[in-house]
């Protein structure tokens, strides 16, 4: 039997792993407002675990051999080294977030099975798995849900407005009225409320002891009710804009949004209350298993975790000495063109991207061909790569009524400091093509990949870790052009424009 003073060591490794996971996710919770609710998840998970601890059953037989549990635990701990190395280069990679979360959950469940057997494994499975609600959804799946919900809300709001005698027309995620446009953004679509609502439904189902299968129905019906609430929100905003003008939206937007959120959560609470059970859970045994193993054996996993982080840091510090510094560059708008005007950057863009410097401009050249451009720079920091990659036109532009058509072949432009590679996209805007070119470049790169394009595929992300590339600083140049019907002509003019507006960065200080 292990001495009492060593008892806490059994919980040290799972506790350290959960701290690592929550620290890994905190950037997403802080920077992405869809996941702001994640800050509450660790505390709710702990609260739910404590509730189940008070009703824990008598420790039972280990579901399989102890050797297999220990071996599986060490296999999971061994996976932490490559996970940590890749994580440092890809803090924004959601696939890695799910892999890390899966390892942490699996190790915690194995630890509980080792202590209390199958009965504990099943009893504590819910609070251990509950934090998965705060892990960001895969990007493609999340974007599909966002676009589907925003378009569905906009479509339904237009139909209801028509029944009320208000002329409205849907343009993607934008509703066109006689006196202007009303955008159905992510807040109005209810995506944030949907994700938070799933978390709330799970918590209510646990607190009110809703039967297992009714908990699934609670989630599904709750999601449907939240959609109805956000249709009400968007429809009300359309009615306000049609009757009182677009300027009235600013006064009513937050109030109507709060009412929709309150109704959504109240509906979830009502359903959970109707389906709750009055039977009190049986009190479990008060005996706490002492487990097995000596103090040194309990300390070995902690030492391994320290080695994982130390080896990862050493790996990157060694490689950072070999990284090449790219020539710094900036965008200078064509001030000689009389049509050039500086464009204000919305406060929401500043809040989302957290850039260090940025500017935007619009101009016309030649006549009938209109340009819009945005340049931003991030200094080296952990969240820089995550922030710059969040600014993707196939995600942002459909939200303001542009229809995404196709991603075109990449374009490499030889500017004065160095070649710049652009991703090319084609959208439809009011029946005409809209071409968008995006260059995202890191300030430093590995010598072995100096001629390779930056990749966000699995291969590219793993190579970034192999080459020791992290916290490098980024630059973003986005150019949109309308008034051209041919992509070839757009490429030709963009090549000329980039060579004119991109110049070496002037030293400061």
Secondary structure, DSSP 4 states (H G I P E B T S, - for coil): ---GGGTTHHHHHHHHHHHHHHHHHHHHHHH-GGGTTHHHHHHHHHHHHHHHHHTPPPP---SS-HHHHHHHHHHHHHHHHHHHHHHHH-TT-HHHHHHHHHHHHHHHHHHHHHHHHHHHHHHTHHHHHHGGGGSPPPHHHHHHHHHHHHHHHHHHHHHHHHHTT--EEEETTEEEETTEEEE--HHHHTHHHHHHHHHHHHHHHHHTT--HHHHHHHHHHHHHHHHHHHHHHHHHHHHHHHHH-GGGHHHHHHHHHHHHHHHHHHHHHHHHHHT---PPPPP--------S--HHHHHHHHHHHHHHHHHHHHHHHHHHTTEEEPPPEEE---TTSTT-EEPPPPHHHHHHH--SEEEEEEEESSTT-EEEEEEEEE-S-TTHHHHHHT--HHHHGGGGTPEEEEEEEEEEEE-SSSEEEEEEEEEEETTEEEEEEEEEEESEEEGGGTTSPP--SHHHHHHHHHTT--S--EEEEEEEEES-S-HHHHHHHHHHHHHHHEEEPPP--
